[in-house]
Amino acid sequence: MTTSGEGDERRPAGELEAAVMAALWAADGPRTPGQVQAGLARDLARTTVTTILTRLYEKGMVGRERQGRGYAYFPVQDAPGLTARRMHSELDRDEDRASVLARFVAQLSPDDEEVLRRLLEDDGS
């Protein structure tokens, strides 16, 4: 039994999901939970990895294909695509989209603002 403190396996779900996604992005094809577990730099039980992969699948962040009696998982988007999806999800949570977007843009660095301006200009061509 693990006690609270150093060595405690309780980590924020987002941190574990990010580690699993990084392992899938680094892979050259679909991976079983055992293969994902072996590719992680942290010591997680295979059942924990399976649970994380199942949750990621239910969220639409990974796909899966039958492999033997189980599944092999693969990312459905790259890291920038996933970040964009999260940004859309956050934007969809608020009814006042204009205010959210205005505040977002107001907090951009000058470099990011320039990138956004170029992207919007290129998209309009």
N, C-alpha and C positions, 0 to 999 in steps of 0.2 A: 504494500500500500504506500502510496506517495503522500508525503506531507506537504503542506504549503511552503513555498519558498523556492530556493535554488533546486533545479531538477524537477520541479512540478511540471507535469505535462499539460496543464490547463493553460492554453494560450488563446488569445483572441481569434475568433473564427476567421476574420479577415486576413490575419497573418498566415494562418494555415492554408487558406484558400489561395493566397498569393504564392506561397511556396509550391503548392501542387500545380498551379497554373504555370509557374516558371519551369517546373520539371517537364510539363507537357510541351511547352513551347520549345524547350531545348531538345526534345526527342525528335527522331526522324520518322515517326509514324505513331499509330495508336499504341497505347501502353495499358497493360493490366494494372490493377491496384498493386500487386507485388512488384512489378517493374517500376512503378512510380515511387513506391516506398524505397526501393533500392537506390533510386536517383536523388533522394532527398538528403540534405545535409543534416537533418535532424532525426532523432530517434522516435519514430511514431509507429504504433502498431498497425499492421495491415488492415485491421478492421476500422481503425480511425481513418486511414487513407481511403478506404472504400466508402465510408460515410461521407467524407468530404467530396469525393468524386460524384456520389449520388446527388448530393445537394447542388453541386455545380451543374450537373445534368438537368436537374429540376429547374434551375434558374436559367437554363438555355445557354450557359457559358461553355459547355463541352458537349460533344456528341459522343455516341458510343456505338460499337458494333459487337455482335456476338462473337465470342472467341471461346470455344470449348463450352464449359458450363457457366462461364461468366461473361464479362464484358471487357473490351479494351476501349479506352477513352482517348479522345483527341480534342484539341481546342477548336472552337468554331470561328474564333476571331483572333487576330494578333493583339498584342498589348495596346497599341493605340486605338484599335477598334473597340476593345473592351472599355477603355477609359472614356471614349466618346459615348458608348452605350450608358455608362454610369452617369455621365453629365446629362444625357437626355432624360434618364430616370429621375434625377434630381429636379430638373426643369419641369417635368410633368407633375411633380408633387405640389406645385404652387399655381394657383389660379391666375396670379398677376405675372404672367411671363415677361411682359415688357419691363417691369421693375426688376425682376431677377436678372434679366439679360443686361439691363443698364448698370446694375451694381457689379455684375461680373466684369463687364467691359471696363468700368471705372477702376477696378482693382488690378487690371492687367499691367504688366511692366511695359515700358515703351517698346521694347523688342517684340513682345508678344502681340501688342496692339498693331504693330506694323505687319507682322505675319498674318494676323486676322484680316487686316485691311487688304493685303495682297490676295488672300484667299477669296474674299468676297468679291473683289474686282475681277479675278480670273474666272470665278463661277458665273459671273454675269455675261461673259463673252459668248 
